[in-house]
Amino acid sequence: MRRDDLDPDARVRVFAELAEHFKTLVSFPPEAVEAMPDEQYIRNVVDLLFRPRGAASAKAAAA
């Protein structure tokens, strides 16, 4: 939520550290994450952790 308040270099470092941590917890196929920027990786993690239940089904049904 405060990412735009960070200095760009600090922002890159913060997301890199967070992504490194989460990548040690869950293993994904390399081709699924190797080209993904760290910030997007973390945004995906946050979405998965905090999305209301059923929201994924609703999104899929709407598409």
PDB file as gemmi writes it, atoms N, CA and C in Angstrom:
CRYST1    1.000    1.000    1.000  90.00  90.00  90.00 P 1                      
ATOM      1  N   MET A   1       0.819  -1.193   0.000  1.00  0.00           N  
ATOM      2  CA  MET A   1       0.000   0.000   0.000  1.00  0.00           C  
ATOM      3  C   MET A   1       0.866   1.260   0.000  1.00  0.00           C  
ATOM      4  N   ARG A   2       2.058   1.180   0.561  1.00  0.00           N  
ATOM      5  CA  ARG A   2       2.920   2.364   0.653  1.00  0.00           C  
ATOM      6  C   ARG A   2       4.068   2.317  -0.351  1.00  0.00           C  
ATOM      7  N   ARG A   3       4.007   1.425  -1.289  1.00  0.00           N  
ATOM      8  CA  ARG A   3       5.132   1.244  -2.202  1.00  0.00           C  
ATOM      9  C   ARG A   3       5.486   2.507  -2.963  1.00  0.00           C  
ATOM     10  N   ASP A   4       4.506   3.329  -3.298  1.00  0.00           N  
ATOM     11  CA  ASP A   4       4.789   4.561  -4.035  1.00  0.00           C  
ATOM     12  C   ASP A   4       5.478   5.617  -3.173  1.00  0.00           C  
ATOM     13  N   ASP A   5       5.447   5.429  -1.854  1.00  0.00           N  
ATOM     14  CA  ASP A   5       6.113   6.363  -0.942  1.00  0.00           C  
ATOM     15  C   ASP A   5       7.607   6.065  -0.806  1.00  0.00           C  
ATOM     16  N   LEU A   6       8.022   4.879  -1.257  1.00  0.00           N  
ATOM     17  CA  LEU A   6       9.423   4.479  -1.111  1.00  0.00           C  
ATOM     18  C   LEU A   6      10.290   5.048  -2.226  1.00  0.00           C  
ATOM     19  N   ASP A   7      11.541   5.299  -1.887  1.00  0.00           N  
ATOM     20  CA  ASP A   7      12.543   5.638  -2.885  1.00  0.00           C  
ATOM     21  C   ASP A   7      12.631   4.452  -3.851  1.00  0.00           C  
ATOM     22  N   PRO A   8      12.759   4.679  -5.166  1.00  0.00           N  
ATOM     23  CA  PRO A   8      12.786   3.558  -6.119  1.00  0.00           C  
ATOM     24  C   PRO A   8      13.807   2.468  -5.796  1.00  0.00           C  
ATOM     25  N   ASP A   9      15.012   2.848  -5.379  1.00  0.00           N  
ATOM     26  CA  ASP A   9      16.024   1.840  -5.043  1.00  0.00           C  
ATOM     27  C   ASP A   9      15.616   1.036  -3.813  1.00  0.00           C  
ATOM     28  N   ALA A  10      15.062   1.720  -2.822  1.00  0.00           N  
ATOM     29  CA  ALA A  10      14.601   1.030  -1.614  1.00  0.00           C  
ATOM     30  C   ALA A  10      13.442   0.097  -1.951  1.00  0.00           C  
ATOM     31  N   ARG A  11      12.588   0.544  -2.824  1.00  0.00           N  
ATOM     32  CA  ARG A  11      11.435  -0.271  -3.241  1.00  0.00           C  
ATOM     33  C   ARG A  11      11.896  -1.578  -3.883  1.00  0.00           C  
ATOM     34  N   VAL A  12      12.871  -1.483  -4.772  1.00  0.00           N  
ATOM     35  CA  VAL A  12      13.405  -2.684  -5.432  1.00  0.00           C  
ATOM     36  C   VAL A  12      14.010  -3.627  -4.398  1.00  0.00           C  
ATOM     37  N   ARG A  13      14.777  -3.089  -3.451  1.00  0.00           N  
ATOM     38  CA  ARG A  13      15.407  -3.915  -2.414  1.00  0.00           C  
ATOM     39  C   ARG A  13      14.373  -4.597  -1.522  1.00  0.00           C  
ATOM     40  N   VAL A  14      13.359  -3.843  -1.114  1.00  0.00           N  
ATOM     41  CA  VAL A  14      12.324  -4.414  -0.232  1.00  0.00           C  
ATOM     42  C   VAL A  14      11.615  -5.565  -0.925  1.00  0.00           C  
ATOM     43  N   PHE A  15      11.190  -5.362  -2.161  1.00  0.00           N  
ATOM     44  CA  PHE A  15      10.482  -6.430  -2.863  1.00  0.00           C  
ATOM     45  C   PHE A  15      11.399  -7.614  -3.159  1.00  0.00           C  
ATOM     46  N   ALA A  16      12.666  -7.358  -3.419  1.00  0.00           N  
ATOM     47  CA  ALA A  16      13.611  -8.457  -3.654  1.00  0.00           C  
ATOM     48  C   ALA A  16      13.778  -9.306  -2.396  1.00  0.00           C  
ATOM     49  N   GLU A  17      13.892  -8.644  -1.243  1.00  0.00           N  
ATOM     50  CA  GLU A  17      14.033  -9.385   0.019  1.00  0.00           C  
ATOM     51  C   GLU A  17      12.776 -10.178   0.345  1.00  0.00           C  
ATOM     52  N   LEU A  18      11.627  -9.567   0.145  1.00  0.00           N  
ATOM     53  CA  LEU A  18      10.372 -10.279   0.406  1.00  0.00           C  
ATOM     54  C   LEU A  18      10.202 -11.474  -0.529  1.00  0.00           C  
ATOM     55  N   ALA A  19      10.486 -11.264  -1.809  1.00  0.00           N  
ATOM     56  CA  ALA A  19      10.352 -12.356  -2.782  1.00  0.00           C  
ATOM     57  C   ALA A  19      11.310 -13.488  -2.444  1.00  0.00           C  
ATOM     58  N   GLU A  20      12.529 -13.148  -2.076  1.00  0.00           N  
ATOM     59  CA  GLU A  20      13.514 -14.173  -1.705  1.00  0.00           C  
ATOM     60  C   GLU A  20      12.982 -15.019  -0.545  1.00  0.00           C  
ATOM     61  N   HIS A  21      12.414 -14.369   0.439  1.00  0.00           N  
ATOM     62  CA  HIS A  21      11.861 -15.096   1.590  1.00  0.00           C  
ATOM     63  C   HIS A  21      10.733 -16.030   1.164  1.00  0.00           C  
ATOM     64  N   PHE A  22       9.765 -15.528   0.430  1.00  0.00           N  
ATOM     65  CA  PHE A  22       8.625 -16.359   0.047  1.00  0.00           C  
ATOM     66  C   PHE A  22       9.023 -17.479  -0.906  1.00  0.00           C  
ATOM     67  N   LYS A  23      10.021 -17.257  -1.722  1.00  0.00           N  
ATOM     68  CA  LYS A  23      10.485 -18.303  -2.639  1.00  0.00           C  
ATOM     69  C   LYS A  23      11.125 -19.462  -1.887  1.00  0.00           C  
ATOM     70  N   THR A  24      11.587 -19.227  -0.662  1.00  0.00           N  
ATOM     71  CA  THR A  24      12.131 -20.336   0.135  1.00  0.00           C  
ATOM     72  C   THR A  24      11.014 -21.163   0.761  1.00  0.00           C  
ATOM     73  N   LEU A  25       9.818 -20.604   0.839  1.00  0.00           N  
ATOM     74  CA  LEU A  25       8.691 -21.299   1.475  1.00  0.00           C  
ATOM     75  C   LEU A  25       7.903 -22.160   0.507  1.00  0.00           C  
ATOM     76  N   VAL A  26       7.813 -21.723  -0.733  1.00  0.00           N  
ATOM     77  CA  VAL A  26       7.006 -22.426  -1.733  1.00  0.00           C  
ATOM     78  C   VAL A  26       7.813 -22.525  -3.016  1.00  0.00           C  
ATOM     79  N   SER A  27       7.792 -23.690  -3.593  1.00  0.00           N  
ATOM     80  CA  SER A  27       8.545 -23.913  -4.817  1.00  0.00           C  
ATOM     81  C   SER A  27       7.597 -23.921  -6.017  1.00  0.00           C  
ATOM     82  N   PHE A  28       7.900 -23.102  -7.015  1.00  0.00           N  
ATOM     83  CA  PHE A  28       7.131 -23.060  -8.258  1.00  0.00           C  
ATOM     84  C   PHE A  28       8.042 -23.483  -9.395  1.00  0.00           C  
ATOM     85  N   PRO A  29       7.486 -23.966 -10.486  1.00  0.00           N  
ATOM     86  CA  PRO A  29       8.331 -24.284 -11.643  1.00  0.00           C  
ATOM     87  C   PRO A  29       9.077 -23.027 -12.083  1.00  0.00           C  
ATOM     88  N   PRO A  30      10.357 -23.148 -12.380  1.00  0.00           N  
ATOM     89  CA  PRO A  30      11.156 -21.971 -12.755  1.00  0.00           C  
ATOM     90  C   PRO A  30      10.531 -21.144 -13.878  1.00  0.00           C  
ATOM     91  N   GLU A  31       9.953 -21.804 -14.871  1.00  0.00           N  
ATOM     92  CA  GLU A  31       9.383 -21.067 -15.999  1.00  0.00           C  
ATOM     93  C   GLU A  31       8.171 -20.223 -15.587  1.00  0.00           C  
ATOM     94  N   ALA A  32       7.591 -20.518 -14.430  1.00  0.00           N  
ATOM     95  CA  ALA A  32       6.439 -19.744 -13.955  1.00  0.00           C  
ATOM     96  C   ALA A  32       6.861 -18.458 -13.266  1.00  0.00           C  
ATOM     97  N   VAL A  33       8.084 -18.400 -12.754  1.00  0.00           N  
ATOM     98  CA  VAL A  33       8.489 -17.229 -11.972  1.00  0.00           C  
ATOM     99  C   VAL A  33       9.790 -16.569 -12.421  1.00  0.00           C  
ATOM    100  N   GLU A  34      10.550 -17.192 -13.305  1.00  0.00           N  
ATOM    101  CA  GLU A  34      11.880 -16.654 -13.622  1.00  0.00           C  
ATOM    102  C   GLU A  34      11.836 -15.278 -14.287  1.00  0.00           C  
ATOM    103  N   ALA A  35      10.842 -14.991 -15.080  1.00  0.00           N  
ATOM    104  CA  ALA A  35      10.759 -13.691 -15.748  1.00  0.00           C  
ATOM    105  C   ALA A  35       9.863 -12.712 -14.982  1.00  0.00           C  
ATOM    106  N   MET A  36       9.297 -13.167 -13.880  1.00  0.00           N  
ATOM    107  CA  MET A  36       8.382 -12.327 -13.108  1.00  0.00           C  
ATOM    108  C   MET A  36       9.171 -11.383 -12.193  1.00  0.00           C  
ATOM    109  N   PRO A  37       8.898 -10.081 -12.286  1.00  0.00           N  
ATOM    110  CA  PRO A  37       9.575  -9.145 -11.375  1.00  0.00           C  
ATOM    111  C   PRO A  37       9.202  -9.450  -9.919  1.00  0.00           C  
ATOM    112  N   ASP A  38      10.118  -9.166  -9.005  1.00  0.00           N  
ATOM    113  CA  ASP A  38       9.887  -9.447  -7.586  1.00  0.00           C  
ATOM    114  C   ASP A  38       8.628  -8.763  -7.064  1.00  0.00           C  
ATOM    115  N   GLU A  39       8.398  -7.540  -7.513  1.00  0.00           N  
ATOM    116  CA  GLU A  39       7.206  -6.822  -7.036  1.00  0.00           C  
ATOM    117  C   GLU A  39       5.929  -7.554  -7.459  1.00  0.00           C  
ATOM    118  N   GLN A  40       5.878  -8.035  -8.685  1.00  0.00           N  
ATOM    119  CA  GLN A  40       4.688  -8.771  -9.136  1.00  0.00           C  
ATOM    120  C   GLN A  40       4.543 -10.078  -8.380  1.00  0.00           C  
ATOM    121  N   TYR A  41       5.644 -10.739  -8.108  1.00  0.00           N  
ATOM    122  CA  TYR A  41       5.611 -11.976  -7.327  1.00  0.00           C  
ATOM    123  C   TYR A  41       4.959 -11.722  -5.973  1.00  0.00           C  
ATOM    124  N   ILE A  42       5.379 -10.658  -5.291  1.00  0.00           N  
ATOM    125  CA  ILE A  42       4.823 -10.331  -3.977  1.00  0.00           C  
ATOM    126  C   ILE A  42       3.359  -9.919  -4.093  1.00  0.00           C  
ATOM    127  N   ARG A  43       3.014  -9.177  -5.108  1.00  0.00           N  
ATOM    128  CA  ARG A  43       1.603  -8.803  -5.297  1.00  0.00           C  
ATOM    129  C   ARG A  43       0.746 -10.044  -5.483  1.00  0.00           C  
ATOM    130  N   ASN A  44       1.260 -11.035  -6.203  1.00  0.00           N  
ATOM    131  CA  ASN A  44       0.532 -12.294  -6.374  1.00  0.00           C  
ATOM    132  C   ASN A  44       0.389 -13.035  -5.047  1.00  0.00           C  
ATOM    133  N   VAL A  45       1.450 -13.055  -4.258  1.00  0.00           N  
ATOM    134  CA  VAL A  45       1.400 -13.712  -2.944  1.00  0.00           C  
ATOM    135  C   VAL A  45       0.355 -13.037  -2.066  1.00  0.00           C  
ATOM    136  N   VAL A  46       0.377 -11.727  -2.010  1.00  0.00           N  
ATOM    137  CA  VAL A  46      -0.586 -10.983  -1.183  1.00  0.00           C  
ATOM    138  C   VAL A  46      -2.009 -11.247  -1.666  1.00  0.00           C  
ATOM    139  N   ASP A  47      -2.194 -11.270  -2.970  1.00  0.00           N  
ATOM    140  CA  ASP A  47      -3.523 -11.544  -3.524  1.00  0.00           C  
ATOM    141  C   ASP A  47      -4.015 -12.921  -3.092  1.00  0.00           C  
ATOM    142  N   LEU A  48      -3.142 -13.915  -3.169  1.00  0.00           N  
ATOM    143  CA  LEU A  48      -3.529 -15.267  -2.775  1.00  0.00           C  
ATOM    144  C   LEU A  48      -3.831 -15.379  -1.280  1.00  0.00           C  
ATOM    145  N   LEU A  49      -3.046 -14.680  -0.475  1.00  0.00           N  
ATOM    146  CA  LEU A  49      -3.224 -14.768   0.973  1.00  0.00           C  
ATOM    147  C   LEU A  49      -4.439 -14.003   1.482  1.00  0.00           C  
ATOM    148  N   PHE A  50      -4.745 -12.888   0.866  1.00  0.00           N  
ATOM    149  CA  PHE A  50      -5.773 -12.007   1.419  1.00  0.00           C  
ATOM    150  C   PHE A  50      -7.026 -11.862   0.573  1.00  0.00           C  
ATOM    151  N   ARG A  51      -7.096 -12.540  -0.561  1.00  0.00           N  
ATOM    152  CA  ARG A  51      -8.296 -12.497  -1.388  1.00  0.00           C  
ATOM    153  C   ARG A  51      -9.436 -13.175  -0.633  1.00  0.00           C  
ATOM    154  N   PRO A  52     -10.597 -12.560  -0.622  1.00  0.00           N  
ATOM    155  CA  PRO A  52     -11.733 -13.221   0.045  1.00  0.00           C  
ATOM    156  C   PRO A  52     -12.033 -14.562  -0.618  1.00  0.00           C  
ATOM    157  N   ARG A  53     -12.404 -15.523   0.170  1.00  0.00           N  
ATOM    158  CA  ARG A  53     -12.735 -16.846  -0.375  1.00  0.00           C  
ATOM    159  C   ARG A  53     -13.854 -16.713  -1.388  1.00  0.00           C  
ATOM    160  N   GLY A  54     -13.727 -17.451  -2.467  1.00  0.00           N  
ATOM    161  CA  GLY A  54     -14.733 -17.411  -3.514  1.00  0.00           C  
ATOM    162  C   GLY A  54     -14.472 -16.333  -4.547  1.00  0.00           C  
ATOM    163  N   ALA A  55     -13.555 -15.419  -4.280  1.00  0.00           N  
ATOM    164  CA  ALA A  55     -13.282 -14.340  -5.221  1.00  0.00           C  
ATOM    165  C   ALA A  55     -12.672 -14.898  -6.515  1.00  0.00           C  
ATOM    166  N   ALA A  56     -11.841 -15.920  -6.400  1.00  0.00           N  
ATOM    167  CA  ALA A  56     -11.234 -16.514  -7.596  1.00  0.00           C  
ATOM    168  C   ALA A  56     -12.309 -17.139  -8.469  1.00  0.00           C  
ATOM    169  N   SER A  57     -13.274 -17.808  -7.865  1.00  0.00           N  
ATOM    170  CA  SER A  57     -14.357 -18.431  -8.619  1.00  0.00           C  
ATOM    171  C   SER A  57     -15.201 -17.369  -9.297  1.00  0.00           C  
ATOM    172  N   ALA A  58     -15.452 -16.273  -8.588  1.00  0.00           N  
ATOM    173  CA  ALA A  58     -16.256 -15.199  -9.158  1.00  0.00           C  
ATOM    174  C   ALA A  58     -15.538 -14.557 -10.340  1.00  0.00           C  
ATOM    175  N   LYS A  59     -14.213 -14.360 -10.223  1.00  0.00           N  
ATOM    176  CA  LYS A  59     -13.434 -13.801 -11.325  1.00  0.00           C  
ATOM    177  C   LYS A  59     -13.471 -14.731 -12.528  1.00  0.00           C  
ATOM    178  N   ALA A  60     -13.291 -16.013 -12.296  1.00  0.00           N  
ATOM    179  CA  ALA A  60     -13.286 -16.986 -13.387  1.00  0.00           C  
ATOM    180  C   ALA A  60     -14.651 -17.051 -14.055  1.00  0.00           C  
ATOM    181  N   ALA A  61     -15.718 -17.000 -13.290  1.00  0.00           N  
ATOM    182  CA  ALA A  61     -17.063 -17.056 -13.838  1.00  0.00           C  
ATOM    183  C   ALA A  61     -17.366 -15.812 -14.666  1.00  0.00           C  
ATOM    184  N   ALA A  62     -16.845 -14.667 -14.227  1.00  0.00           N  
ATOM    185  CA  ALA A  62     -17.082 -13.413 -14.950  1.00  0.00           C  
ATOM    186  C   ALA A  62     -16.339 -13.401 -16.277  1.00  0.00           C  
ATOM    187  N   ALA A  63     -15.191 -14.077 -16.314  1.00  0.00           N  
ATOM    188  CA  ALA A  63     -14.389 -14.098 -17.559  1.00  0.00           C  
ATOM    189  C   ALA A  63     -15.025 -15.037 -18.515  1.00  0.00           C  
TER     190      ALA A  63                                                      
END                                                                             
